[in-house]
Amino acid sequence: MTAAAWRQPRVILWAAVSVVALGFVIALEIAARHYGMRGPITNQAREVIFAPKSGPLLYGSMALMMVVLPWRQRFVAAGVAVGIDVVFFLVRWVFDARMMFGNGALWVVLGCAVIAVTRRTGRERALLLKGVGLGLLLVTGRKTGDTWLLITSKTRPMVLDQYVAVADHALGNPSWFVGRFVRATGPIGEHLLDYVYIQLAVAAVLVSFYQLRNVAAERRFPSHHLVRTFLVIGLLGPAIYMIYPVVGPIFAYGADGGHWAVANLWPDTATPVSTPHLMPFNDFTPRNCMPSLHTAWATAIFIHSRKGPRLLRFFGAFWLITTLGATLGFGYHYGTDIVTGVVFTLTIEVALRSQARGWDRSGIRLAVYGATVFTALLLAFRFLPMEMAGNPWVFGPLVLLAMASVIYGYVRTTRQWEPQTAIPVRHPEPQPELV
């Protein structure tokens, strides 16, 4: 890259972002080591040889990388990945090691990075490196999030569950209601929701692959796509966990909390309305409830699937509904977490879309409004829980109306941004003159 290219504002911006991101990952690695755990860099490097934590995630990252390849090279890359995994499978079977696939996918992604540096030049090299970076970002984001959650459990000994649980009375305690419903569905419903819950990244890859399907032909990425939203949600969400630590109903009011729980109430008995207090909790349960990032990510999947074919739109709606059922039905989140998760996603999405298309008044106004609503909700759950629980028919509709206003603003604003289809004007045919 020439010196003149490096001086372009866009290149300087992305170079600065890359340096900050690298420094952030290194800082997380150091923090994890401080607590005697492996950080994101070490965990990522280990999966080159050792059994990965999630094979579907690694194959999903390879699929994202392959959007820059022509179809023939995609088949070759997939075949190589499967072949490598077969070899790893046989070796682990011989030595009775933990079985998991995915190493082959990671090897293929890293191999493409080597090919880009050694065998490609110019735009071809830049495009292939972007594809490799896109794939690795998905995996690195997952590892970074895991380390973030570890840090929240180690550095936030007091949690705000009592405040959130009392405020949740204004919404009718949806986690308790859905929890009983999921329990009534038996193992089939539970297994389905559990699969949806843990394979969220794979669903994101499917939608992203559709959005990026023309990258290889057009030789460029679209200005905005799902992966951008996913990464920003994963970066900002855990930071909010640090200032708003909440562990969730299954831990604070259920059997999974052990002796740290207030009582074993979830999902059979709703929490009593009493003055909330900060409560101590153990040092290994993540404080990852407020906002619900699973809801945020599922909302992003739903939004980005709207421009796809009918099957993809059905898939996005199905994943959002089942994710909501899992987050509430398994006791991982309160209803208040779901509301803030939706507002959180729409605010990030409109900001990223505005950045991609060029900031204007409507984008700035909606981003500021979404951030204001999000902040107001957090403050209300923290400082007005008793008032909310005592007046559910006032505060419940207000909370839902606040969320609905952000949804309405997002839909209205983004529709205005879409190019308008010109309607041809029909000119009247000339009438014959009367003689």
N, C-alpha and C positions, 0 to 999 in steps of 0.2 A: 504494500500500500504506500502510495506516495505521500510526501510531506503535506502537499496541498489537500489531499483527502483527509489526512488526520486533523486538519484545521477546520473541517466542516463541523458546524454546531451539533448535528445529529450524531456524528461519530464520537465527538468529545463527550456528549451526554451518555451514550452507551458505554464508552470506556470508563467513565466515572462510576456509572451504575455497576459495572462488572467488578471494579476494584472494591467498591463498598460491599457488594455481595460476598466477594471472596473474603474480605476482612471479617464480615459477620459470621461466615461459616467457620473460619479459623477461631474466632472468639468463642463460638459454641463448642468447638472441639476442646479448647482449653478449659472451659467451664465444666464440661462433662468429665474431663480427666481430674479436675479438682474434687469431684464427688465420687471418684473411683469407678467411673463408667466410660465406655467407649463413646466417642463423639461421632458426628456424621461423616467425617472424612475417613476415619478408621472403619466404620461399619460399611461404607461404600467400597473401600478397597478390599475388605475381607470377602466380599461376594464375588470377586474374581475367581476365587478358589473354593471357599467354604459354601455350605448350603445357604442360599439366600433366604431372607425373611418372607418375601413374597415373589414367587415365580410369575404369576400373572402381571404384576406391576412391571417387572423387567421386560416381559414380552410386550407389554403395552408401550413402554418407552422405546423399544425397538421399532414398533409399528409407527410411532410418531416420527422417528428418525427416517423411516423408509418413505415418507411422503415426498422426499426430495429425489428419490430414485425412480427410474423407469421400471415398468412391470417386470421385465426379465431379471433385472438386478434385485428386485424385491423377492422373487422366487428363489434366487440363488442365496440371498442373505438369510431367508427363512429356513432353507434347507441346511445351510451351514450351522445355524443356531440349533436346530433340532439334532443334527448329527453330534455336535459337541455335547449337548445335554444327554444324549444316549450314552456317550463315553463316561461322563460324570456319574450317570445313574449306575452303570455297571461297576465302576470303581467303588462307589458308596455301598452298593449291595454286597460286594465282596468283603469290605471292611466293616459292615454293619453300622454305617454312619447314618446320620439323620438325612432322610430323603427329601429333596426339594429340587425342582427344576428352575431354570432361569439363568444359569451361568452362561449358557450358549448365547442367549440374547445380549447379555452384557459384553461378551467377547466380540460379538459382531458390531455392536455400537462403537466399542473402542477401536476395533479394526478399521472401521470406516473413518475414524478420526485420523488414524495413521495414514490411510490411503489419501485422505484429503490433503494432508501436509506433504506427502512424498510424491503423489502421482497426479495431483490436480493443480491447476493454476487459475488465476483470475476469478471470474464469476462462478465457475464450476467449483473451485475450492471454497469460496465464501458460502455458496449455497449448501454444500455438503457439511461444512462446519456448523452452519446454522441448524441443520437437521440433527447433527450429533448433539449440539448444545441443547436443543429442544428436548431430545430424549433423556439426556442426563439430568436436565433440570427437574423433570418429573420425579426421578428417583432421589435426587439430592434434596428436593423439597420434602419428600416423605421422611428422609433421614433427619433433616433439620427439624421438622415438626416433632419427631419422637424425642429429640434432645431438648427442645423447648418444653415439652410436657414434663420431662424429668426435672428441669430446672424449676418449673412452677411448683412441683411437689416438694422440692428441697428448700425453696426460699420463701414460700408462703404458708407458714404453719397455721394461720387462722383463715377460716373460710366464711363466706357470706350466705350460706345455704338457708339459714333461718329467715333472713330478710327476703330472699327470693321466693321461698316456699310460702311465706305469709302473703306476699304480693300476688302469688299465683292463684290465691283464692278468688281474685277478681276475674280470672279467666275460667273458673270452675274446676281447678286442679286437673287439667287434661292428662297429665302423666298417670295419675291414679286411675282414671277412667280407661285410657287406652291400655294400660298395663293389665287390667282385669280382662279386657277384651282379647288381648294377645294370648294371655294364659288360657282363655276358653277355647282358642283355636287349636290348642294342642301342639304336638311337635312339628306338624307340617307347616303351620303358620310361623312358628318360631324359627325353623330352619330357613324358610324363604326370606324372612326379614333379616336374619343374621347374615345370609349370603349377600343380600343387597347392601347391608351396612358395611361389610368389610371389603367389598369389591367396588367401592365408589370410584376409585382411580381408573379402573378398567372401563367403567361406563363413560368417564370423561374422555378416555382415549378413543372410544367408538365415535362419539360426537365430534371430537377434534379431527379424527381421521377423515370424516366426511367434509368438515369445513376446509381442510387442507388438501383435499383430493386433487386439486389442479396445480399444486405447487410445482411438481416436476415438469409439467407442460409449460407453465407460465414463467418458470425460473425465478419466482419471487413469492414471498409470503404475503397473505392479506394483512391489512393494517391492524386488524383486531380479530382475535379468535379466543376460544375458550381457555386455552392454556395460560394466556396472560392473566385472565381473571382468577383462575385457579391458584396461580403462584402468588398473586397479591393477597388473596384471601388467606393463604397459608402463612404469609409473612406477617400480616397485621394482626390476625386473630390471636395467636399466642401472646403477642405483646399486650393485648387487652386482658388476657388471663392473668397477667402479672399484677394488674391494678384492680381486677375484679375476680378474685379466686372463688370458684364454686365447684363442688365435686359431683353434685347430682343426687336425685332422690334415692337411687338404689344403694348409695353409699351413706348419705346423711340420714336417711330414714328407712333403710332396708338392711337385710341380712349381710350384704357384702361389706357394710361398714364396720362390722364387728363391734367391739366395745367403744369405738369412736362414734358410732351412730347415736342420734338423739333417742331413737326408739326404733323397734322393728315394725314400722307402720306400712311401708310401701309393698304392694299396691292396695291392700285391703282396707286401710283406714286412713282417711285424709288427716293431714297435720292439724293440730289445734291452732286456733288463732290466739296467740299470746305474744307478748312483747319480745321481738327477736334480739339476739345477741350474736356477737362474733363467737365462733366455736372453733376450738382446736381440732386438727385432724392429723392423720399419719403423714409420714414423709415419703410415701411411694405412690399414692393415688393422685393422678394428674388433676389439676384445677382447670378443667377444660370444658366448662359448660356455657359460660356467658361471653360471647354469643355462641350458639350452636353452629360449629363450622360444618358439620355434616349437612345441616339444613342449608347453610350458605352455599356449599358446593353443589348440592342437589338442585337448589334454585338456579344456580348458574348453568347447570346442565339443561334444565328445563328451558331457560331463556334462549340458549344457543341452539337448541333443537327445533325451535319454532320455524326456522327458515328451511328446514329439511323436508324430505318427503313424509308422507303420512305415517309410515312405519316408524321413522325416527322421532316424529312428534309424539306418537303414542309411547315410544320408549322413554322419552324425556319426562312425560307426565307420569308414567308408571314408576319411574325411579324416584321422582319427587314424592309421590304419595307413599310409597313403601318406605322411603327413608324417614319421612315424618312418623310413620307407624313404628319404625324401629327405634328412633331416638326417644320417643315418648313411651312406647310399649315395653322397652327393656329397662326403663328407669334411668336412662343416661342424661335426660334433660327435663327441665320444667317447661311449661308452656311459654313463660316469659323468654326463655332462651330461643324458642322457635321464632317468636315475633322479632326479636332483635337480630336474629340470623338473616331473616328476609330483608330487613331494612339495611343491614350491613352489606349484603351482596348487591342490592340495587344501587346503593351509593357508590360502591367501588366500580360497578359495571358502567354507570353513567360517566364517572370520572375517566375511566379508561377509554370509553368511546369518544368522549370529548377530546381527550389528548390525541387520539388517532386521527380524528377528522378536523382538528383545529378548534380551540376553545372559542365558544361564543356565549352570549348572555344566558341563553336557556340552559346550557350545560352547566355553567358555573352556578346558576341559581339553584338547580336541582341538586347538585352535589353538596352545596352548602346546606340546603334544606334537609337532605337525607342525613348528613352528619349531625345537624341540630336535633332532629327527631331521635336519632340513635342515642345521643348524649342525654337528652331529656328522659328517655325511657330508663337508661341506666340509673340516673339520679332518682327517678321516681321509685324504682324498685328498692333502692338503698335507703332513701330517706322518708318515703311515704307508704311503707308496706301496710301499716295498721289502718291508715285511712283507705287504702285500696281494698283491703279485706273487709272493712266495715261497710263500704259502699260499693259492692260489686256491680250493681246495675248502673253505676255512674262511671267508674274507672274501667271496667271491662270493655264496654263499648268505646270509651275514649282511647284505650290502648289499641284496639283493633282498628279504630278510625285513623289513628296516627299511622299505622302500618299501611292501611288502604290508601291513604293520601300519597304516600311515597310510591306505591304501586301505580296509582293513577297518574302521578306526575311522570313516572318513568315511561309508561305506555304512551302517554300523550306527547312527550318530548321526542322519544325515539321515532314515533310515526312522522313527526314533522321533519325529522332528519332524512327520512327515506325519499329517494327521488320520485317525483310525481310523474305519473304516466300521462303524456300529452294526449288529449282527446281530439281526434281530427274534427275540424269544423266542416260541416256539410253546407255547401253553397246551394241555394235554390236554383233549379234548372230554369233557364229562360223560357218564358211563355210565348207561344206564337202570337203575333199581332193579329188582331181582328180586322178583317177587310170590310 
